Amino acid sequence: MSNTTTEAKLASLSLEQKASLLTGLAWFSTVGIPEAGISQVEMSDGPHGIRLQQAESLDPTGAFPATCFPPAVALGSTWDPTFAVRVGEALGDECRKEGIDLLLGPGINIKRSPLCGRNFEYFSEDPYISGLFGAAWVTGIQSKGVGASLKHFAVNNQETLRMTTSANVDDRTLHEIYLRAFAHVIKTAKPATVMCSYNRINGIYASQNEWLLTTLLRDKWGYEGLVVSDWGAVVDHVASVASGLDLEMPPSMNGPQLIVDAVKAGKLAEEAVNRSALRAIALAAMADKIEPLESYDIDAHHNLAREVAGRAIVLLKNEGGLLPLDPAASQKIAVVGEFARTARYQGDGSSRVTPNKLDNALDSIIAAAPNATVSFAPGFTIDRSEADLVALSAEAVAIAKDADVVLAFLGLSALDESEGFDREHADIQPEQIALLQELLAVNKNVVLILSNGAMVVLDGWTDNVPAILETWLLGQAGGSATADVLFGHVNPSGRLTETIPLRLEDTPSFLNFPGDYDECRYGEGIFVGYRYYDTIDKKVSYPFGFGLSYTTFAYENVAVSADASGISVSLDVRNTGSRDGHEVVQVYVGGVGSRIPRAKKELRAFQSVAVKAGASTHVTLFVPREDLAYFDPILKDWTVEDLTYRVYVGASVADVRATADVAIAGDSFAPNLSMMSTMGEWFSHPKGGPAIGALLTKLQSNSAREIPAPDSIVFKMMAGFRFEQMMSFMKIEIPQEDLDALLVETNN
């Protein structure tokens, strides 16, 4: 729809009609004005499937069946954004079939703490991965005409007091960690809508944060779409519209009248109403262009979910080559753990999908190993109902004692992690740990298969387990995908997008999560996840980017070069084993001798490559110059430092196969200085340092007093003194004309 058409529709509306467009009609639909040619927009929760409710309710159950794809925790673990595109395309077709115009997703918030109850919906502790996957997902679904809703904007990293808490974060951390992924998706994929979060950011609610919704999102990033509130996030509807929010959801009882009254009272400019109404009209026009779909291939979507799930599984440990199991062998397999029979395949809350098909691992294992004798014992209850745990454990130990291999399915339930509350700890339930120890006591060939939406602490109770699969939450086809990996039909290639520390207490946010008194201080700054562990060389159980394979890979002929556009990396990846597989090549970059605190390594490029057994594949990666920038709190902008950059090429942040140093010419770093700037700021300034040095030399020539040299111990001791304070202490008088000339020379 042209701007002319949209504006003509707006001009035909009364103030009351325009105000009605700024709040919803029903729980998941907007107001339509048929006489003006403005349609309703139908929405549904996402992001890993459609949650089309049969009735308006806060209850996440009761949705119509749809494909439950692997949630973001698993999708991101593939380290292959093409899967996000394909999943997005499939979701777009399902939306077209169900009459959904806007799917609420993806969620790209950062996994600041492993305790966040909603981590299963987010991709990573790293903004680079989150941004790439978010953009790929949006690109996929919007290629079908269906709109996406990028969420939750911004700094929504906990569920505790999520409606009111203030995320108190400094400018540099805000931009480098918590906004960077949003900026990438906005600029490259252009989502139809952005959903603001519940929380406050440095004291101001996101829903009425003008800096966030207008100055940054629209003026700086150039976003032209609609901003919708998270459901119930609006505190003051009038203030929200004035600040840049366009649509309040769900509908409030008197929202439109509040807007009308505020305009008539002169408390809200009608131009602000017009601006938001235009965006609502444009969104409705987008919905009108969506081509309905009579049906989609349920089996094809299920198979896609299975493919993604298989590639998402992370092989953490495989001592003695216990895996893969031989699918043709006549062996005794003991399957232990209720999760094998009752799959935990998604998180709980607004993203809960009613699957149109559902595999479980137990049935899939039986089908995958026709010559094996498979026995099963639940071992524990998922819902922690009253049960004879002693009897359950005894049954499990009995079948394990006589087995060739034990497949132990342990994990977390919805009681442990869900939208709406944060986890209290990062541990598996004690009864499950006790069961595992009993199994190991009678059989050393135990494969631990984990089902969990966020990392769990593994140190201290998995040391004697020879093989561990981290399967996360894998969607409706996770059971068959797990069997695919166990029996070698799929060579595991998943990689960790979040670090697994030795202890919860080791996490950088431990002392500041979830905060108190409605305040949460982001005291760890930019040192989130691996940026912290790697920089201080802190031992972890499994590092960021880690994942094993049933084959091995060698990195050969690594070459690194740089020019004005960025850093180029090329190499050959050779499969040195006997199985085909995927390797994830990762490029990290760090600054050497930076003027600011920086992480030792930051992920800046990666690629998942398929390599046949015995073959070699050439890989090229590129780090754009702008991706080397940091956000300077003095300049209030991004800047590339004139620096030597160290490039690390490897298979994880800790498994570095090659390094190289390259020089990058930086941006001019010249913040304005004044008499209130410190001596340290003056002497580190490219213009101010030489200028003040020359001035002091001039003053010395006209003075009988000894003026300390700029590199003297006196000046070094007083680097934190203000310029005027230092001159006063040293009793150095500067003629006004010299001072004026100094400031002009420095700041122009």
N, C-alpha and C positions, 0 to 999 in steps of 0.2 A: 504494500500500500504506500502510495506516495505521501510526502509530507503535506501536499496540498489537500489530498483527500482526508487525511487524518485531521488536519486543522479545520476543514469544512465541517466534519462531524462534531468537533469540539465546539465550534461556533453555534451549532444548532441546539446546544444543551443549555439548560438553566443551571444556575449555581447549585441548586439542590441535586440535579442529575449528575453534575460533575463530582460533587461531594460523595454521591453514592458509589462512584467507581473506585473510591479510595479505601473501601472496606469490602469484605467478602459478602456473598449472598448466603452461602452455606459453608459447612465445614471445609469442603474441598472444591468450591466453585466461586467464581466472581460474579458480580452483577452484570447483567446484560441489559441493553436498552434497544429492543428490536426496532422501534420506530426510528431510531437513529442509525440503524445498521450495525450495532455493536453487539457482538455475541458474548455469551458466557464462556469462560475459560474453565475447563475441567482439569483438576489436579489429582495427583496421587502421591503418597509417600513412596520413596525409593530408599537407597539407590541400587541395591543388588537384586531388585525385583519389584513388581507392582503390588502395592498393598491397597487394592481397591476395596474399600469397606462396603459391606452389605447394608450397614446402617451407621449413622453418625454416632461416634462413640470414642472415648479415650482408650477403650479396650483394644489392644493391638490384634486380638484374635478376631475371627469372623470375617476375614477378607476372602474374596473370590480367588480361585486357584490361578497361579501364575508360575513361571519358571523362577526358582530361587537360585540365582547365580552365586558363585563364591563371593562373600563380602570383601570389602576393601583390604582387610588384613591379609587375605589370601591372594587376591588379585594383584596387589602390589608385590607380593613375594615372588611372582613370576619374573620380575624385572624385565617384563616385555610389554610395553605400552600398546602394541598392536592388539593384544588381548582386550585391553580396555576399549579400543575402538570397536572390536567385534561384539563385545558384550553390549556396548552402547547401541549399536545397530540393532541387535536382537531385541533389546528393551524398547527401542523406538517402534519396531514392528508390533510388539505386544501392546504398546500404548495405542497405536493406530487401530488395532483390533478391538480394544476395550473403550475407545472413545476418550482417551486421556490426552490432553493437550500439553501438559507440563508435568514432568516427573521431578520430584524434589530430591535432587542430588546433582553432583557427588559431594560427599563430605571430605574436605581436605585439611582439616585441622591437624596440628602437629601433636604427636604422641610425646608430650612433655614428661609425663609420668606414666609408668606402666599400670598405675592404679586407676586411671580414668576408665570409668565404666563403659564408655562408648568407643574405646580404642578399636574395637573390631570394625567400626565403620570408617576408620581413617587409614591412610596408606602407610605412613612412615613417621619416624622421628626426624626425617630430613625433608626440608622444603623443596629441594630439587626434584626428588622422586615424586613427592605429592603433587607438584605442579605439572609434571609431565603426564602422570596418570590421570589427573583431573582434566587436563586439556584433551587427552585422548578420549576419555569417556564422554565429554561434552561434544566433541567432534562427531563421535559415532552416533549418538542419539539424535543430534540436531541435523545430521545428514538425512534423516527420515522425516524432517519437518517438525518434529516434536521438540518442545523447549526443555532446557535444563535449568535447574535452580542451584547455583553454586552456594555451598554453605559450609560452616556457619560463620559469617563475617562479623566479627573476627575475635581472635584470642579466646576461643571457646575450648578450653583444654581440661575441663573437669565437669563433673555432674553435681558435686557438692555445692549447694546454694547457687546453682547455675542461673537462676532467675534474678539474682541480686548481687552476686559477688563482683568485686572490682578487681580485674586483672591489672595489676600495677607493674608496668613494664617500661623500660627506658626506650628512647627513640631508636637507637641502633638495633637493639634486640627485636623490637617490634617489626622493623622493616626487613631485617636479614632473616629472621626465623619465622615469624608469625604472619607476615603479609606477603612474603616473596612468592609463595605458591599461588595465592590469589591473583597477584599482579600478572603472573605468567598466563593463567587461564583466561583472565579478562582480556589481555592483549592479543592472545593467539587464537582462542576458541570462541570468544564473544558469546557467552551464555545468555540465554533469553532473559533470565532473572538472576539476581543475587539475593540470598536470604540472610538478613542480619541476625545476629545471635541475641541471646537473652541478656548476657552479662554486661556489666559496665567495663569500660576501658579507661584506666586512669581516672575513675570516678564518674564517667559519663556513660549512660546507657547507650549501647550500640544503636538502638532504634531511634535515638535523637541526638546522635553524635554528628554534628555538621562537618567536622573535619574528616571523619571517616567516610560518610556517605556522599559528601559533595566535594570538598576540597581535594581529597585524595582520589576517591573512586572515579569521579566525573572530570574534575578539572585537571588532575595530574595523569590519570590513567586513560581518560577519554571514553569511559563507559557510557553507552547510550541506552541500555536496557532498563528494565524495571527492577526496583528494589522492593522486596516483599519481607514482611516481618516473619520471624519464626513464630509459631503458633502461640500467641499470648505474650509476645515480647514487647508489645507497645505499652508504655507506661502513661504517656501523654500524647494523645493522637495529634493534637494541634502542633505541639513542639516537634513531633516526628515528621510531619509533612513539611514544616518550615525548614527542617534540617536535611531533607532529601529522601525520606522514606515515601514510597508511592502507594503501597497497598498493605493495609492492616489485615492480618488473618489470625484466627478465624473472625467472623463478623462480630463486632461489638454491638450492643443494643442501641446505643445512641451516638455512634461514631460519626455518621454523616451530619447529624444535627450539630454536633460540636464544631465541625468544620464550617458549616454555614453560619453559625452564631459568631464564630471567631472572625470570619471575613466581614460580616456586617458590623462588628464592633471595632473593626480596624486593628485587630490583634494578629491577623494572618493575611498576608497579601494574596489577592485572588490569583495573581500570577503563579504563586506556588501551587495552588489547586490546579490551575490550567496545565502546568508543567507535568504534574503527576497524572492527571487525567489523560493527557496526550500519550503517555507511556502505557497506560492501561488500554487505551484504544488500539495502540500499535500491537500490544500483546494479543488482543482479541483478533486483530487482523492476521497475525501469524497463525493463530489457531484455525482460522477459516481456511487457510491454504493447505492444511494437513489432509492428505488423501487417506480415507478410511481403508482398512484392510479386513477382508472377510474372515481370514483365518491365517494362522502361522503354523509352521511345522514344529509341533511340540517335541517330537523325538530329536529333531535337529538341534533345537535349543538345549535339550537335555544333554546331547552329545557334546555341545560346546561347553556347557557347564562342567562336564566330565574332563574335557581336554584342559580347560583352565585349572581345574582342581589338581589334576595330575602334575601339571607344571608348577603349581604353587607349593607343593609339599617340600619341606626342607629336611634333607638327611643330615642330622647333626652328628651322628656317630655310627661307625660300622666296623668295629674291631673284628679281625679275623675273617672279614668278608662274609659275615653271617647272612647278609642280604646281597642280592635278591634270592628268594626261595625258588626252588625248581618247580615249575607248575606241573611237570609230568611225573614227579617223584611219588613213590608210594611211601608217604611219611605220615606221622602222627602230629597233627597240629592242634594245640590247645589254645582256644581263643578265650581270653579272660577279660571281663570288664563290661558293664552294662552299656557303655558307649558304643560297643561293637554292634549291639542289637538295637539299641535306641539311640539313633544318631543325634549328636549335637552338631548341627550343620549351619546355624546362624545365631546371631545375637537376639536379644529381646528388646522390645520397645517399638517405636514408630516404624522401624524398618522390617518388622517381622512379616515374612511372606508365607502364604499358604501354598505349599508346593504342588504342582500338578503331577509330579512323579517324585518318588523318594527311594533312593538306594540305601541299604545299610551294609556295613562292612562285613558282617557275619555271612549273610547270604552271598555277597560278592566273593568272599574267600572260598566258600564251598563251591561256587560255580567256577572259580579260576583254577582250582586244584582237584580235578575229577578223580584222580587216583589216590588222593590223600584221605585219611580218616580225620575228620574235624570234629572236635568236641568243644562244648561251650559251657562256661559258668559265669554268671553275672558278677560275682565277687563283692558287689556293693550295690547300693541303691542311689540313683541320681537325685531323687527328690528328698533324700535323707529321712524317709519315712521310717517308722518303727520296724525294725527288722533284726533278725538274728545274725549279726555280722560275723560272729564266730562260725556259725554254720555255713554262711556264704563263703567265707575265707577257706574253710576246710574243704568245701566242694571244689573250689578253684585250685587249691594245692593238690588235691587228689588227681585231677586231670593233668596238671602240669608235671607231676612226678613221672608220669608214664609217656610224656610227649617228646618228640624230637625237637620241637621248637615251641615256644610260648609267645603268643602275640597278646600283649597286655595293653588294653585300651583304657587309659586314664585321662582325667581332664577336669574341667570346670563346668558347673551347671549354670543355668540362668539365675540361680540363687546367689552365685558368686559375682557375676558381671552382667550388667544390663544398662540401658539408658535409664537415667533417673537417679542413679546412685553410683558412687565410686567403690572400688574394692577396698577392703580393710587390710589386705595383705596380698602377697604375690605367691602364695603357696598352694600346692595341691592339698586336698583334704587329708588329714592324718590317717584316716582308715585306708585310703588308697595307697599311701606311702607304706603303711604297715603290710598291706597285701603284697605289694611289689617285693618287699624284703623276704616275705615267706615264699614267694615264687622263686626268687633267686636262690634260696636255701636248698631247694629241691631240683632246680634245673638252671644251669648257667646260660642256656641258649634262650634268653629272653629279649624280645624286641618290644620296646616301649613306644606306643603310638599315642601322641598327645592330642587332645581336642580342647582348644582354648582360644578365646578371642584376643587375648593379650599375653605377653610373655609370663611364664612362671619361673620361679627360682628353681634351678636344677642341681645346684651344688650341694653335696653332702648326702644325697639319697639316690643319685643315679650313677655314682662312680663305678659300680660293678656291673652296670647294664652294658652289654656289648653293642647294642644297636638302638638308636633313637630316631624316630620320625616325628617332626613337628608338623602336624597337619592343620593347625589353626581351626577355622570354621570353613568348611569347603562347599557349602551349598548342597543342593538336593542330590547331586551325583557324587558326593564326596566318598561314599562307601565303595563304589566301584573304582573310583580314582585311587583310593588307598590300596585296593587289591592290585590295581595296575602297577603301582610302584613296588609293592611287596614282592610281586612275582616277576618283576623286571620287564614287563611290557612297556613301561614308561621308565626311562632313566631319570632319576630325580635331578632337577636343576633349579629348584627354588632356592632363594637366598634371603637372609634375614634383612628386613627393613627396620628392625629395632634391635638394639643390643640386649643380650641376656647377661645381666651382671651376676656376680657371685652372691650378692645380698641386696635386698631392697634398700638397705641403709647406704649402699654405695651409689645410688642414683643421685644425680646432681640436684634434683628438685626436692630431695627427701625432707629437708628441714623447712621447706616453704610450701609444701603441698598438704592439704588443699587450702591452707591459710586459716585465718580466724577473724571473727568479727566482720564478716562480709568483705574482707580484704585478702588478696593473695599476692604476695610479693614475688616477682620473678627474679629472685636474687642470683640465680645461676647465669643470668644474662644470655649471651650467645652460646654458652657451653652446654648445649642440650644433647643428650644421647652420646653418640660416639665422639662428638667434638670435645666432650669432657674426658671420657675414658682414655682416648688416644693421646690427647694433649698432655695429660699428666702421667701417661704410661701406667694406668691402673689396670690390673689384671681383671679379666671378665671370664665368664663361662664360655660364651660364644660371641665373637665380635660382629659388628655391623657388616653386612655383605657376605657373611659366611654361609657356606652350604657345600656338602659333599656330593659326589657322583659315584656311579658304578664304574666309571672310567677315570682316566687322568689326562691332564692337559699340560702342555709345555708352551711357554711364551717365547717366541723367537723373533730375531730381527726387529727389535723395538727401536723406533726412531721418533724423536720428539723435536719439533721445530716451532718457531714462533715468528709472527710478523705483526703488523699493525692491526690486523683483524682478530687475532687470537692465537691459540695454541693448537697445533695439529699433532696427533699421535697415530702412528701406524705400527702394526705388528702382524706376525703370523701366529695363529693359534693351532697347534698340532695336537691331535687326539692320539695319545701314546698308549691307549688301552685297547681292549678288544670289543668294546660296545660303542655304538653311536650315542652321541650325547650333545647337550647344550652347555656351553660355558658362558658365564657372565663376566665380561671384561669390564673392569672398573677403573676410572681415572679420577684421582684425587689431586688437589692442588693446595699448596700452602705458601705463604709469604716468608721469605728469609730476611730477618732484621727489620720487620715492619715497625712503623711508628706507633701502631696501636696493638692491643692484645688481639691475637687471632688464633683460631684453632690450628693445630699442626697440619691437619688435612681436612679438606672439604670436598665432598663428592661433586664433580663437575661434568662427568660424562660416563655413560655405560652403554653396553650393547650385549644382548643375548644372541649368541651365534651357534648355529647347528654345525657340528663337525662329525663326519663319518669316522669310524674306527680306522686308525692308521693314516688318515688324511690330514691336510692342513688347509686352513682358511685364512685369507688376508682380511684384516680388520682395520678400518680407519675411523677415528673419532676426532671431534673438534670441540674445543672450548672457546666460545665467543669471548671477545675482549670484555664485553659488558658483564659477563658472568664472573669476572675477576674482581669486580667492584665491591667495595664495602660501603655501608651507609655511615657517612661522617656526621656526628652529632653537632659539630661546629658549623659545617657548611649546610646542614640540613638537606643533604642530597647525596646521591651515589657518586663515588669517585674511585678511579683506578689509581692505585699507588705506583709510583715510579720505583720498581723493585725487581729483585731477582725472585722468580717464582719456581718453587720446587714441584715437579710433576711426578706423581707416583702412579705406576701402572701395576695392577694386581688383581687378585681374585677375591679380596675383601680389604677392609681398611687395615687389617693386620697382616695380610698375606701379600706383601709387595714383591713383585717380580723384577721391576726395573724402576730407576729414578733418573731424572734429568733436571738440570737447572736451565731456565731461560730468562732472558731479560725482557721486560715489558716497559716501554715508555709510558709514564703515568700522566694523568691529568694535572693541570696546574692546581696546586693546593695553596690557596692564598686567601684565607678568611680575613675579613676586615679587622684591624686592630685599633685599639684606643689606649688612652692612659690607664684604663681599668684592666687591660689585658696583662697577663703575667709576663715576667721576664723570660720564662721558658717559652711561652707562646711567641714572644718577639724574636728570640734568637733562633727558633726553629722555622720561622717564616721565611720563604724564599726571597722576599723583598725586604721585609722588616729586619732580618738578621744583619745583612750587609749594611743597611741604612743606619741602624742604630750603632753598629760598630764604627762606621765612618763618623757619625756625630760625636761619639765619645772620644774618638781620636782628635777631632777638631777642638772639643772642649778642653782636652788635656793640653793641647798646645797653647791655649790661652789662660791656663790656670797654673798657679803655683802649687796647688794641692795635687796629691797623687790620686788619680782616678783608676780604680782597678780595671785590668784588661777584661774583655768579655769572656775569655776562657779561664779566668782566675778562679780560685777556690771560693772567693767571696761571692761571685755571681752564681756559681754552681750551687752554693748553699742556699741562695735566695731565689732560686728559679721560680718558686711559687709566689713570690712577692708581686704585687701589682706594680706596674711601671711607675706610677706617681708615688707609690709608697716607697719603692726602692730609691728613687731620686731624693725623696725627703730624708730617708735614713742616711744616705750617703752625702747629704747636703750638697747635691749637685744642682746648680741652677741652670735651667735651659732657657735661653731667650725665646720669647713667644714666636718670633719669626722662624727660628730654627725648628721649634716644635711643630708649627703649622706645615713647614716644608717636609718634615719627617712623615707626618700623617698623610700628606698628599702623595708623596713618593711611594709610600707603602701600600696605600689603599686604591691606587689608580693604575 
